[in-house]
Amino acid sequence: MKTVINSIATHLPSKVVTNDDLSDTLDTSHEWIFTRTGIERRHLVSDGEFASDLGIIAAKKAIEQADFDPAKLEAIIVSTTTADRHFPSCGARIQGEIGATKAFAFDVGAACAGFIYSLAIADSLIKGSNLNNILLVCCETLSRFVDWTDRSTCVLFGDGAGALLLQSSEDDHQGLIATKLYTDGSKEKHDSILAHSGPQNGHRGYTTMKGRSVFKYAIEYMDQSVSEILTENNMTFDDIDWIIPHQANRRILESLCKMKNFPTEKMIITTNEHANTSSASIPLAMGYGIENGKIKRGHTILLTALGAGLVWGSAILRY
Ligand code: COA
């Protein structure tokens, strides 16, 4: 039994903010942001627009694309680190809005690695619990969780959502081949490198980050995880058509390609357009790669991500 992707859809909020726009109110510049991160612009939610709103639109598009009856969904897994509220979950709201009357729904909080964690959970439900139809939604609004006067963090993030209809299949030539997940909470304990403060004085709080430490760990751990997953599955980079990494920083992604001697042209990079949209970044990049005719059915794709925790992981799938 395999977990296959029937459809994938994305949604970005309509408000676009360029680096130049940010430099109007912040002591920063397009040059600084672009040379250090590859980011040119980001989509941001407007007042009253929340993570689940983005997720609902992406979910409806994915269902429509597959011409699928949402009442046949058995589970909805929502990856978000920026949920509208502590409860109810974004999953419950999305379930109620899309007519998925028979699906159970819940949120997964694995920060920027949330898509890979959720994919692993969906695969377990399909293989271990005989589920056949699962909707995986990643929806994120990091812009609501940063301090817009802190130039060292706010310029890095964007908002967006992606949704995938995952189904069981007997076809061995298609679908998820493997996932590999890791967590190391000790780094955060000893040296707070990437965290959200939690609510403070009536405000939802802010994201703090030691950029250089995160940069170093991102390269080291994504390198480790892609090597291990390939070796464990008797594969090499020659078997991979595309790498889709978490889109935090173009320089991190180029360093990874260089270390692995993998051509950058075979990596999907959307950092320039979307900035860091946390767990939504891989589905957004995958959607972009498919829409632009790069990723085709039958292609083998390697996914990798690292996020706050630290949590990280990789997956291999045949689209
Ligand atoms: N505009 C202009 N200057 C800025 C700035 C901004 N937006 N943000 C920081 N600076 C300044 C700093 O204040 C510092 O000034 P100083 O030398 O006078 O103190 C200088 O730029 C260098 O800051 P530093 O943080 O050392 O820059 P850097 O080269 O490490 O780049 C990041 C910063 C955040 C772009 C980089 O470290 C990074 O991308 N890290 C990984 C982040 C990531 O992936 N996070 C998400 C993981 S899920």
Residues whose N, C-alpha, C, O or C-beta is under 5 A from the ligand:
A	BS01	COA	D27 T28 S29 W32 R36 T37 C112 R151 S152 V155 G211 R212 V214 F215 A248 N249 L306 G307
